[in-house]
Amino acid sequence: MKKTRAHLHIRGSVQGVSFRYYTLQEAQSVQVIGWVRNLWDGRVEALIEGEQTAVDHMVEWCRKGPPMADVEDVAIIWEEPTGEFSNFRVRVTASGVE
């Protein structure tokens, strides 16, 4: 099965609604690796790597998010998988301009 990697920036009412923790649960359920974190500007960023079908599932899941979220846009950059992660985790909030 083909592996891929998606780097997502999720915009909308996505902080303060447990977006990261719901994403962690969903990622673990479909067995992808990577991370998710809040950004200083109110977006959520995620790096998701795994089987193509599982990553596609996560991208679609992030377009909706958890029940209290209101996702306006998901910017996606498709990348080659690196295999640098062994699990999926929540990272600390990023500070500063990226």
C-alpha positions in Angstrom: 0.0 0.0 0.0 1.3 3.5 -0.9 2.3 5.8 1.9 2.0 9.6 1.9 2.2 12.6 4.1 -0.1 15.6 4.4 0.8 18.9 6.0 -2.4 20.7 7.0 -3.3 24.2 8.2 -6.9 24.3 9.4 -8.7 27.6 9.7 -11.9 28.6 11.4 -13.2 28.2 15.0 -10.8 25.4 15.7 -9.2 26.3 19.0 -10.8 25.9 22.3 -13.0 23.0 21.0 -10.6 20.1 21.7 -9.7 19.9 18.0 -6.2 18.5 18.8 -7.5 15.8 21.1 -10.2 14.6 18.8 -7.7 14.6 16.0 -5.4 12.5 18.2 -8.1 9.9 18.8 -9.1 9.8 15.1 -5.4 9.4 14.1 -4.9 6.6 16.5 -8.0 4.8 15.3 -6.8 4.8 11.6 -3.2 4.2 12.6 -1.4 7.2 11.1 1.6 8.9 12.6 2.6 12.6 13.0 1.4 15.4 15.2 -1.2 18.2 15.6 -0.8 21.6 17.4 -2.4 25.0 17.8 -0.8 27.9 16.0 -0.4 31.4 17.5 -2.8 32.9 14.8 -5.8 30.7 15.7 -5.3 27.9 13.2 -4.5 24.3 13.9 -1.5 22.6 12.1 -1.2 18.9 11.5 1.4 16.6 9.9 -0.1 13.3 9.1 1.8 10.3 7.6 0.7 6.8 6.7 -1.2 4.7 4.2 -2.8 6.8 1.5 -6.4 5.7 2.4 -5.8 6.5 6.1 -4.3 9.9 5.4 -7.1 10.7 3.0 -9.5 9.8 5.8 -7.8 12.1 8.2 -7.8 15.0 5.7 -11.6 14.6 5.2 -12.0 14.3 9.0 -10.1 17.6 9.5 -12.4 19.3 7.0 -15.3 18.7 9.5 -13.4 18.4 12.8 -15.0 17.7 16.2 -18.6 18.6 17.1 -17.9 22.1 18.4 -15.5 23.1 15.6 -16.4 25.3 12.6 -13.8 24.6 10.0 -13.6 27.2 7.3 -10.7 26.0 5.2 -8.0 23.3 5.1 -4.8 24.1 3.2 -3.0 20.9 2.3 0.6 20.4 1.2 1.3 16.8 0.0 4.8 15.6 0.8 6.9 12.5 0.5 6.7 10.4 3.7 9.8 10.4 5.9 9.1 7.8 8.5 10.5 10.0 11.2 7.6 9.5 13.6 6.6 6.4 15.6 3.2 7.6 16.8 0.7 10.4 16.6 0.9 13.1 19.3 -0.3 16.5 20.4 2.5 19.1 20.3 2.7 22.3 22.3 1.3 25.5 20.7 3.6 27.1 18.2 4.6 30.7 19.0 5.8 33.4 16.7 5.5 33.8 12.9 6.3 30.7 10.9 
